[in-house]
Amino acid sequence: MSLLLIAALLYIVFALGLILFVDNMVGVFFRDPHKPIQLRSFALSRTFIASQKLDQE
């Protein structure tokens, strides 16, 4: 029974990873050419830094 549960969890994680990967690839190849490229990690780090500055005040 636990083996079946582990297999189901691995399947779900693999499926979600595949969906996210395909979504990112579609975003890379079919993006608006007039819009500048902005990395998501950069946007996330800017948000994190801004939240840290608010905590310090």
PQR file of N, CA, C, O and H, with PARSE charges and radii, in Angstrom:
ATOM      1  N   MET A   1       0.824  -1.205   0.000 -0.4000 1.5000
ATOM      2  CA  MET A   1       0.000   0.000   0.000 -0.0000 2.0000
ATOM      3  C   MET A   1       0.865   1.265   0.000  0.5500 1.7000
ATOM      4  O   MET A   1       0.577   2.222  -0.718 -0.5500 1.4000
ATOM      5  N   SER A   2       1.918   1.258   0.806 -0.4000 1.5000
ATOM      6  CA  SER A   2       2.776   2.444   0.856 -0.0000 2.0000
ATOM      7  C   SER A   2       3.528   2.624  -0.460  0.5500 1.7000
ATOM      8  O   SER A   2       3.823   3.747  -0.868 -0.5500 1.4000
ATOM      9  H   SER A   2       2.151   0.480   1.390  0.4000 1.0000
ATOM     10  N   LEU A   3       3.833   1.507  -1.120 -0.4000 1.5000
ATOM     11  CA  LEU A   3       4.511   1.598  -2.417 -0.0000 2.0000
ATOM     12  C   LEU A   3       3.598   2.257  -3.451  0.5500 1.7000
ATOM     13  O   LEU A   3       4.052   3.037  -4.289 -0.5500 1.4000
ATOM     14  H   LEU A   3       3.592   0.595  -0.788  0.4000 1.0000
ATOM     15  N   LEU A   4       2.328   1.939  -3.380 -0.4000 1.5000
ATOM     16  CA  LEU A   4       1.357   2.558  -4.282 -0.0000 2.0000
ATOM     17  C   LEU A   4       1.226   4.057  -4.001  0.5500 1.7000
ATOM     18  O   LEU A   4       1.085   4.854  -4.930 -0.5500 1.4000
ATOM     19  H   LEU A   4       1.959   1.306  -2.699  0.4000 1.0000
ATOM     20  N   LEU A   5       1.271   4.436  -2.740 -0.4000 1.5000
ATOM     21  CA  LEU A   5       1.201   5.844  -2.364 -0.0000 2.0000
ATOM     22  C   LEU A   5       2.429   6.600  -2.851  0.5500 1.7000
ATOM     23  O   LEU A   5       2.309   7.716  -3.357 -0.5500 1.4000
ATOM     24  H   LEU A   5       1.385   3.789  -1.986  0.4000 1.0000
ATOM     25  N   ILE A   6       3.597   6.009  -2.704 -0.4000 1.5000
ATOM     26  CA  ILE A   6       4.834   6.634  -3.185 -0.0000 2.0000
ATOM     27  C   ILE A   6       4.795   6.788  -4.701  0.5500 1.7000
ATOM     28  O   ILE A   6       5.193   7.825  -5.231 -0.5500 1.4000
ATOM     29  H   ILE A   6       3.694   5.103  -2.293  0.4000 1.0000
ATOM     30  N   ALA A   7       4.321   5.766  -5.395 -0.4000 1.5000
ATOM     31  CA  ALA A   7       4.229   5.830  -6.853 -0.0000 2.0000
ATOM     32  C   ALA A   7       3.254   6.926  -7.289  0.5500 1.7000
ATOM     33  O   ALA A   7       3.511   7.632  -8.265 -0.5500 1.4000
ATOM     34  H   ALA A   7       3.998   4.924  -4.964  0.4000 1.0000
ATOM     35  N   ALA A   8       2.155   7.069  -6.581 -0.4000 1.5000
ATOM     36  CA  ALA A   8       1.175   8.106  -6.925 -0.0000 2.0000
ATOM     37  C   ALA A   8       1.759   9.499  -6.698  0.5500 1.7000
ATOM     38  O   ALA A   8       1.568  10.394  -7.521 -0.5500 1.4000
ATOM     39  H   ALA A   8       1.946   6.495  -5.789  0.4000 1.0000
ATOM     40  N   LEU A   9       2.468   9.683  -5.586 -0.4000 1.5000
ATOM     41  CA  LEU A   9       3.088  10.983  -5.318 -0.0000 2.0000
ATOM     42  C   LEU A   9       4.152  11.319  -6.354  0.5500 1.7000
ATOM     43  O   LEU A   9       4.232  12.459  -6.812 -0.5500 1.4000
ATOM     44  H   LEU A   9       2.623   8.956  -4.917  0.4000 1.0000
ATOM     45  N   LEU A  10       4.963  10.344  -6.724 -0.4000 1.5000
ATOM     46  CA  LEU A  10       5.977  10.579  -7.751 -0.0000 2.0000
ATOM     47  C   LEU A  10       5.335  10.935  -9.086  0.5500 1.7000
ATOM     48  O   LEU A  10       5.833  11.800  -9.807 -0.5500 1.4000
ATOM     49  H   LEU A  10       4.897   9.419  -6.352  0.4000 1.0000
ATOM     50  N   TYR A  11       4.240  10.276  -9.415 -0.4000 1.5000
ATOM     51  CA  TYR A  11       3.536  10.563 -10.659 -0.0000 2.0000
ATOM     52  C   TYR A  11       3.002  11.997 -10.663  0.5500 1.7000
ATOM     53  O   TYR A  11       3.106  12.701 -11.667 -0.5500 1.4000
ATOM     54  H   TYR A  11       3.835   9.573  -8.830  0.4000 1.0000
ATOM     55  N   ILE A  12       2.432  12.423  -9.537 -0.4000 1.5000
ATOM     56  CA  ILE A  12       1.890  13.783  -9.447 -0.0000 2.0000
ATOM     57  C   ILE A  12       3.002  14.814  -9.562  0.5500 1.7000
ATOM     58  O   ILE A  12       2.857  15.810 -10.272 -0.5500 1.4000
ATOM     59  H   ILE A  12       2.348  11.852  -8.721  0.4000 1.0000
ATOM     60  N   VAL A  13       4.118  14.580  -8.866 -0.4000 1.5000
ATOM     61  CA  VAL A  13       5.249  15.512  -8.930 -0.0000 2.0000
ATOM     62  C   VAL A  13       5.810  15.575 -10.345  0.5500 1.7000
ATOM     63  O   VAL A  13       6.124  16.658 -10.840 -0.5500 1.4000
ATOM     64  H   VAL A  13       4.237  13.771  -8.290  0.4000 1.0000
ATOM     65  N   PHE A  14       5.938  14.428 -10.995 -0.4000 1.5000
ATOM     66  CA  PHE A  14       6.443  14.400 -12.370 -0.0000 2.0000
ATOM     67  C   PHE A  14       5.500  15.140 -13.314  0.5500 1.7000
ATOM     68  O   PHE A  14       5.949  15.889 -14.182 -0.5500 1.4000
ATOM     69  H   PHE A  14       5.683  13.549 -10.593  0.4000 1.0000
ATOM     70  N   ALA A  15       4.201  14.933 -13.147 -0.4000 1.5000
ATOM     71  CA  ALA A  15       3.224  15.599 -14.018 -0.0000 2.0000
ATOM     72  C   ALA A  15       3.259  17.111 -13.821  0.5500 1.7000
ATOM     73  O   ALA A  15       3.220  17.862 -14.796 -0.5500 1.4000
ATOM     74  H   ALA A  15       3.836  14.325 -12.442  0.4000 1.0000
ATOM     75  N   LEU A  16       3.332  17.563 -12.577 -0.4000 1.5000
ATOM     76  CA  LEU A  16       3.389  19.006 -12.330 -0.0000 2.0000
ATOM     77  C   LEU A  16       4.681  19.609 -12.864  0.5500 1.7000
ATOM     78  O   LEU A  16       4.674  20.708 -13.420 -0.5500 1.4000
ATOM     79  H   LEU A  16       3.364  16.954 -11.785  0.4000 1.0000
ATOM     80  N   GLY A  17       5.788  18.893 -12.697 -0.4000 1.5000
ATOM     81  CA  GLY A  17       7.060  19.370 -13.233 -0.0000 2.0000
ATOM     82  C   GLY A  17       7.021  19.480 -14.746  0.5500 1.7000
ATOM     83  O   GLY A  17       7.537  20.442 -15.316 -0.5500 1.4000
ATOM     84  H   GLY A  17       5.793  18.001 -12.246  0.4000 1.0000
ATOM     85  N   LEU A  18       6.413  18.502 -15.397 -0.4000 1.5000
ATOM     86  CA  LEU A  18       6.307  18.526 -16.852 -0.0000 2.0000
ATOM     87  C   LEU A  18       5.428  19.688 -17.316  0.5500 1.7000
ATOM     88  O   LEU A  18       5.739  20.352 -18.305 -0.5500 1.4000
ATOM     89  H   LEU A  18       5.994  17.721 -14.934  0.4000 1.0000
ATOM     90  N   ILE A  19       4.338  19.927 -16.603 -0.4000 1.5000
ATOM     91  CA  ILE A  19       3.454  21.045 -16.959 -0.0000 2.0000
ATOM     92  C   ILE A  19       4.188  22.370 -16.823  0.5500 1.7000
ATOM     93  O   ILE A  19       4.086  23.225 -17.703 -0.5500 1.4000
ATOM     94  H   ILE A  19       4.086  19.388 -15.799  0.4000 1.0000
ATOM     95  N   LEU A  20       4.929  22.554 -15.730 -0.4000 1.5000
ATOM     96  CA  LEU A  20       5.676  23.800 -15.537 -0.0000 2.0000
ATOM     97  C   LEU A  20       6.765  23.968 -16.587  0.5500 1.7000
ATOM     98  O   LEU A  20       6.998  25.076 -17.070 -0.5500 1.4000
ATOM     99  H   LEU A  20       5.012  21.860 -15.015  0.4000 1.0000
ATOM    100  N   PHE A  21       7.434  22.873 -16.944 -0.4000 1.5000
ATOM    101  CA  PHE A  21       8.483  22.933 -17.960 -0.0000 2.0000
ATOM    102  C   PHE A  21       7.906  23.333 -19.314  0.5500 1.7000
ATOM    103  O   PHE A  21       8.456  24.200 -19.993 -0.5500 1.4000
ATOM    104  H   PHE A  21       7.245  21.972 -16.552  0.4000 1.0000
ATOM    105  N   VAL A  22       6.805  22.708 -19.707 -0.4000 1.5000
ATOM    106  CA  VAL A  22       6.171  23.026 -20.990 -0.0000 2.0000
ATOM    107  C   VAL A  22       5.663  24.466 -20.983  0.5500 1.7000
ATOM    108  O   VAL A  22       5.771  25.163 -21.992 -0.5500 1.4000
ATOM    109  H   VAL A  22       6.358  22.003 -19.156  0.4000 1.0000
ATOM    110  N   ASP A  23       5.115  24.913 -19.862 -0.4000 1.5000
ATOM    111  CA  ASP A  23       4.634  26.292 -19.749 -0.0000 2.0000
ATOM    112  C   ASP A  23       5.783  27.279 -19.932  0.5500 1.7000
ATOM    113  O   ASP A  23       5.624  28.291 -20.614 -0.5500 1.4000
ATOM    114  H   ASP A  23       5.028  24.347 -19.042  0.4000 1.0000
ATOM    115  N   ASN A  24       6.923  26.999 -19.338 -0.4000 1.5000
ATOM    116  CA  ASN A  24       8.078  27.887 -19.496 -0.0000 2.0000
ATOM    117  C   ASN A  24       8.592  27.884 -20.933  0.5500 1.7000
ATOM    118  O   ASN A  24       8.960  28.936 -21.457 -0.5500 1.4000
ATOM    119  H   ASN A  24       7.052  26.176 -18.784  0.4000 1.0000
ATOM    120  N   MET A  25       8.621  26.723 -21.575 -0.4000 1.5000
ATOM    121  CA  MET A  25       9.105  26.650 -22.954 -0.0000 2.0000
ATOM    122  C   MET A  25       8.167  27.397 -23.900  0.5500 1.7000
ATOM    123  O   MET A  25       8.623  28.078 -24.818 -0.5500 1.4000
ATOM    124  H   MET A  25       8.322  25.869 -21.149  0.4000 1.0000
ATOM    125  N   VAL A  26       6.868  27.272 -23.680 -0.4000 1.5000
ATOM    126  CA  VAL A  26       5.903  27.998 -24.504 -0.0000 2.0000
ATOM    127  C   VAL A  26       6.083  29.499 -24.296  0.5500 1.7000
ATOM    128  O   VAL A  26       6.004  30.273 -25.249 -0.5500 1.4000
ATOM    129  H   VAL A  26       6.497  26.718 -22.934  0.4000 1.0000
ATOM    130  N   GLY A  27       6.325  29.908 -23.057 -0.4000 1.5000
ATOM    131  CA  GLY A  27       6.561  31.320 -22.777 -0.0000 2.0000
ATOM    132  C   GLY A  27       7.816  31.846 -23.439  0.5500 1.7000
ATOM    133  O   GLY A  27       7.863  33.008 -23.841 -0.5500 1.4000
ATOM    134  H   GLY A  27       6.390  29.278 -22.282  0.4000 1.0000
ATOM    135  N   VAL A  28       8.839  31.006 -23.558 -0.4000 1.5000
ATOM    136  CA  VAL A  28      10.092  31.435 -24.194 -0.0000 2.0000
ATOM    137  C   VAL A  28       9.904  31.593 -25.696  0.5500 1.7000
ATOM    138  O   VAL A  28      10.352  32.582 -26.276 -0.5500 1.4000
ATOM    139  H   VAL A  28       8.801  30.062 -23.231  0.4000 1.0000
ATOM    140  N   PHE A  29       9.249  30.635 -26.325 -0.4000 1.5000
ATOM    141  CA  PHE A  29       9.163  30.636 -27.784 -0.0000 2.0000
ATOM    142  C   PHE A  29       8.020  31.486 -28.332  0.5500 1.7000
ATOM    143  O   PHE A  29       8.106  31.974 -29.458 -0.5500 1.4000
ATOM    144  H   PHE A  29       8.885  29.832 -25.854  0.4000 1.0000
ATOM    145  N   PHE A  30       6.965  31.669 -27.568 -0.4000 1.5000
ATOM    146  CA  PHE A  30       5.796  32.381 -28.079 -0.0000 2.0000
ATOM    147  C   PHE A  30       5.519  33.654 -27.291  0.5500 1.7000
ATOM    148  O   PHE A  30       4.360  34.015 -27.085 -0.5500 1.4000
ATOM    149  H   PHE A  30       6.894  31.273 -26.652  0.4000 1.0000
ATOM    150  N   ARG A  31       6.563  34.333 -26.853 -0.4000 1.5000
ATOM    151  CA  ARG A  31       6.373  35.579 -26.111 -0.0000 2.0000
ATOM    152  C   ARG A  31       6.198  36.733 -27.088  0.5500 1.7000
ATOM    153  O   ARG A  31       6.483  36.606 -28.279 -0.5500 1.4000
ATOM    154  H   ARG A  31       7.504  34.040 -27.020  0.4000 1.0000
ATOM    155  N   ASP A  32       5.727  37.856 -26.567 -0.4000 1.5000
ATOM    156  CA  ASP A  32       5.560  39.069 -27.361 -0.0000 2.0000
ATOM    157  C   ASP A  32       6.944  39.626 -27.700  0.5500 1.7000
ATOM    158  O   ASP A  32       7.703  39.949 -26.786 -0.5500 1.4000
ATOM    159  H   ASP A  32       5.496  37.959 -25.600  0.4000 1.0000
ATOM    160  N   PRO A  33       7.295  39.750 -28.982 -0.5600 1.5000
ATOM    161  CA  PRO A  33       8.650  40.202 -29.331  0.2800 2.0000
ATOM    162  C   PRO A  33       8.934  41.649 -28.947  0.5500 1.7000
ATOM    163  O   PRO A  33      10.100  42.034 -28.850 -0.5500 1.4000
ATOM    164  N   HIS A  34       7.907  42.457 -28.729 -0.4000 1.5000
ATOM    165  CA  HIS A  34       8.113  43.860 -28.369 -0.0000 2.0000
ATOM    166  C   HIS A  34       8.333  44.048 -26.874  0.5500 1.7000
ATOM    167  O   HIS A  34       8.771  45.111 -26.433 -0.5500 1.4000
ATOM    168  H   HIS A  34       6.961  42.144 -28.808  0.4000 1.0000
ATOM    169  N   LYS A  35       8.030  43.017 -26.099 -0.4000 1.5000
ATOM    170  CA  LYS A  35       8.172  43.108 -24.649 -0.0000 2.0000
ATOM    171  C   LYS A  35       9.581  42.658 -24.254  0.5500 1.7000
ATOM    172  O   LYS A  35      10.029  41.603 -24.704 -0.5500 1.4000
ATOM    173  H   LYS A  35       7.674  42.153 -26.457  0.4000 1.0000
ATOM    174  N   PRO A  36      10.280  43.421 -23.434 -0.5600 1.5000
ATOM    175  CA  PRO A  36      11.635  43.008 -23.043  0.2800 2.0000
ATOM    176  C   PRO A  36      11.606  41.756 -22.172  0.5500 1.7000
ATOM    177  O   PRO A  36      10.648  41.522 -21.434 -0.5500 1.4000
ATOM    178  N   ILE A  37      12.653  40.966 -22.263 -0.4000 1.5000
ATOM    179  CA  ILE A  37      12.746  39.739 -21.479 -0.0000 2.0000
ATOM    180  C   ILE A  37      13.033  40.101 -20.026  0.5500 1.7000
ATOM    181  O   ILE A  37      13.950  40.869 -19.735 -0.5500 1.4000
ATOM    182  H   ILE A  37      13.431  41.156 -22.862  0.4000 1.0000
ATOM    183  N   GLN A  38      12.247  39.547 -19.132 -0.4000 1.5000
ATOM    184  CA  GLN A  38      12.486  39.744 -17.703 -0.0000 2.0000
ATOM    185  C   GLN A  38      12.468  38.374 -17.037  0.5500 1.7000
ATOM    186  O   GLN A  38      11.495  37.628 -17.143 -0.5500 1.4000
ATOM    187  H   GLN A  38      11.502  38.923 -19.368  0.4000 1.0000
ATOM    188  N   LEU A  39      13.547  38.061 -16.357 -0.4000 1.5000
ATOM    189  CA  LEU A  39      13.648  36.772 -15.696 -0.0000 2.0000
ATOM    190  C   LEU A  39      12.762  36.746 -14.458  0.5500 1.7000
ATOM    191  O   LEU A  39      12.694  37.718 -13.706 -0.5500 1.4000
ATOM    192  H   LEU A  39      14.337  38.667 -16.270  0.4000 1.0000
ATOM    193  N   ARG A  40      12.081  35.615 -14.258 -0.4000 1.5000
ATOM    194  CA  ARG A  40      11.201  35.502 -13.103 -0.0000 2.0000
ATOM    195  C   ARG A  40      11.994  35.531 -11.806  0.5500 1.7000
ATOM    196  O   ARG A  40      11.536  36.096 -10.812 -0.5500 1.4000
ATOM    197  H   ARG A  40      12.135  34.825 -14.869  0.4000 1.0000
ATOM    198  N   SER A  41      13.177  34.930 -11.803 -0.4000 1.5000
ATOM    199  CA  SER A  41      13.968  34.904 -10.573 -0.0000 2.0000
ATOM    200  C   SER A  41      14.360  36.319 -10.163  0.5500 1.7000
ATOM    201  O   SER A  41      14.440  36.627  -8.974 -0.5500 1.4000
ATOM    202  H   SER A  41      13.549  34.471 -12.610  0.4000 1.0000
ATOM    203  N   PHE A  42      14.605  37.183 -11.154 -0.4000 1.5000
ATOM    204  CA  PHE A  42      14.944  38.574 -10.853 -0.0000 2.0000
ATOM    205  C   PHE A  42      13.753  39.286 -10.231  0.5500 1.7000
ATOM    206  O   PHE A  42      13.910  40.037  -9.268 -0.5500 1.4000
ATOM    207  H   PHE A  42      14.540  36.933 -12.120  0.4000 1.0000
ATOM    208  N   ALA A  43      12.571  39.055 -10.771 -0.4000 1.5000
ATOM    209  CA  ALA A  43      11.367  39.687 -10.228 -0.0000 2.0000
ATOM    210  C   ALA A  43      11.087  39.181  -8.818  0.5500 1.7000
ATOM    211  O   ALA A  43      10.679  39.953  -7.951 -0.5500 1.4000
ATOM    212  H   ALA A  43      12.443  38.445 -11.553  0.4000 1.0000
ATOM    213  N   LEU A  44      11.304  37.896  -8.585 -0.4000 1.5000
ATOM    214  CA  LEU A  44      11.081  37.345  -7.251 -0.0000 2.0000
ATOM    215  C   LEU A  44      12.071  37.908  -6.247  0.5500 1.7000
ATOM    216  O   LEU A  44      11.705  38.192  -5.106 -0.5500 1.4000
ATOM    217  H   LEU A  44      11.636  37.269  -9.289  0.4000 1.0000
ATOM    218  N   SER A  45      13.324  38.072  -6.661 -0.4000 1.5000
ATOM    219  CA  SER A  45      14.321  38.606  -5.734 -0.0000 2.0000
ATOM    220  C   SER A  45      14.018  40.069  -5.408  0.5500 1.7000
ATOM    221  O   SER A  45      14.222  40.503  -4.274 -0.5500 1.4000
ATOM    222  H   SER A  45      13.621  37.841  -7.587  0.4000 1.0000
ATOM    223  N   ARG A  46      13.533  40.831  -6.389 -0.4000 1.5000
ATOM    224  CA  ARG A  46      13.171  42.231  -6.121 -0.0000 2.0000
ATOM    225  C   ARG A  46      12.013  42.303  -5.131  0.5500 1.7000
ATOM    226  O   ARG A  46      11.999  43.163  -4.251 -0.5500 1.4000
ATOM    227  H   ARG A  46      13.367  40.478  -7.310  0.4000 1.0000
ATOM    228  N   THR A  47      11.046  41.406  -5.274 -0.4000 1.5000
ATOM    229  CA  THR A  47       9.913  41.372  -4.353 -0.0000 2.0000
ATOM    230  C   THR A  47      10.372  41.017  -2.948  0.5500 1.7000
ATOM    231  O   THR A  47       9.916  41.605  -1.967 -0.5500 1.4000
ATOM    232  H   THR A  47      11.057  40.707  -5.989  0.4000 1.0000
ATOM    233  N   PHE A  48      11.282  40.047  -2.857 -0.4000 1.5000
ATOM    234  CA  PHE A  48      11.795  39.632  -1.549 -0.0000 2.0000
ATOM    235  C   PHE A  48      12.552  40.773  -0.874  0.5500 1.7000
ATOM    236  O   PHE A  48      12.376  41.012   0.321 -0.5500 1.4000
ATOM    237  H   PHE A  48      11.653  39.569  -3.654  0.4000 1.0000
ATOM    238  N   ILE A  49      13.387  41.472  -1.628 -0.4000 1.5000
ATOM    239  CA  ILE A  49      14.159  42.586  -1.070 -0.0000 2.0000
ATOM    240  C   ILE A  49      13.224  43.701  -0.605  0.5500 1.7000
ATOM    241  O   ILE A  49      13.439  44.294   0.452 -0.5500 1.4000
ATOM    242  H   ILE A  49      13.529  41.277  -2.599  0.4000 1.0000
ATOM    243  N   ALA A  50      12.191  43.983  -1.388 -0.4000 1.5000
ATOM    244  CA  ALA A  50      11.233  45.024  -0.998 -0.0000 2.0000
ATOM    245  C   ALA A  50      10.505  44.636   0.286  0.5500 1.7000
ATOM    246  O   ALA A  50      10.262  45.490   1.139 -0.5500 1.4000
ATOM    247  H   ALA A  50      12.016  43.502  -2.247  0.4000 1.0000
ATOM    248  N   SER A  51      10.158  43.372   0.432 -0.4000 1.5000
ATOM    249  CA  SER A  51       9.466  42.944   1.652 -0.0000 2.0000
ATOM    250  C   SER A  51      10.393  43.032   2.859  0.5500 1.7000
ATOM    251  O   SER A  51       9.942  43.336   3.963 -0.5500 1.4000
ATOM    252  H   SER A  51      10.355  42.678  -0.261  0.4000 1.0000
ATOM    253  N   GLN A  52      11.679  42.769   2.661 -0.4000 1.5000
ATOM    254  CA  GLN A  52      12.633  42.882   3.766 -0.0000 2.0000
ATOM    255  C   GLN A  52      12.797  44.333   4.198  0.5500 1.7000
ATOM    256  O   GLN A  52      12.931  44.615   5.388 -0.5500 1.4000
ATOM    257  H   GLN A  52      12.046  42.521   1.765  0.4000 1.0000
ATOM    258  N   LYS A  53      12.786  45.253   3.242 -0.4000 1.5000
ATOM    259  CA  LYS A  53      12.907  46.676   3.580 -0.0000 2.0000
ATOM    260  C   LYS A  53      11.688  47.152   4.361  0.5500 1.7000
ATOM    261  O   LYS A  53      11.819  47.983   5.261 -0.5500 1.4000
ATOM    262  H   LYS A  53      12.677  45.024   2.275  0.4000 1.0000
ATOM    263  N   LEU A  54      10.504  46.640   4.031 -0.4000 1.5000
ATOM    264  CA  LEU A  54       9.303  47.021   4.768 -0.0000 2.0000
ATOM    265  C   LEU A  54       9.349  46.504   6.199  0.5500 1.7000
ATOM    266  O   LEU A  54       8.864  47.167   7.116 -0.5500 1.4000
ATOM    267  H   LEU A  54      10.397  45.965   3.301  0.4000 1.0000
ATOM    268  N   ASP A  55       9.933  45.315   6.396 -0.4000 1.5000
ATOM    269  CA  ASP A  55      10.030  44.749   7.736 -0.0000 2.0000
ATOM    270  C   ASP A  55      10.969  45.558   8.620  0.5500 1.7000
ATOM    271  O   ASP A  55      10.772  45.616   9.834 -0.5500 1.4000
ATOM    272  H   ASP A  55      10.327  44.777   5.651  0.4000 1.0000
ATOM    273  N   GLN A  56      11.980  46.179   8.038 -0.4000 1.5000
ATOM    274  CA  GLN A  56      12.964  46.917   8.819 -0.0000 2.0000
ATOM    275  C   GLN A  56      12.417  48.252   9.302  0.5500 1.7000
ATOM    276  O   GLN A  56      12.888  48.786  10.307 -0.5500 1.4000
ATOM    277  H   GLN A  56      12.140  46.132   7.052  0.4000 1.0000
ATOM    278  N   GLU A  57      11.443  48.791   8.611 -0.4000 1.5000
ATOM    279  CA  GLU A  57      10.917  50.119   8.981 -0.0000 2.0000
ATOM    280  C   GLU A  57      10.013  50.075  10.186  0.5500 1.7000
ATOM    281  O   GLU A  57       9.500  51.110  10.611 -0.5500 1.4000
ATOM    282  H   GLU A  57      11.060  48.358   7.795  0.4000 1.0000
TER
END
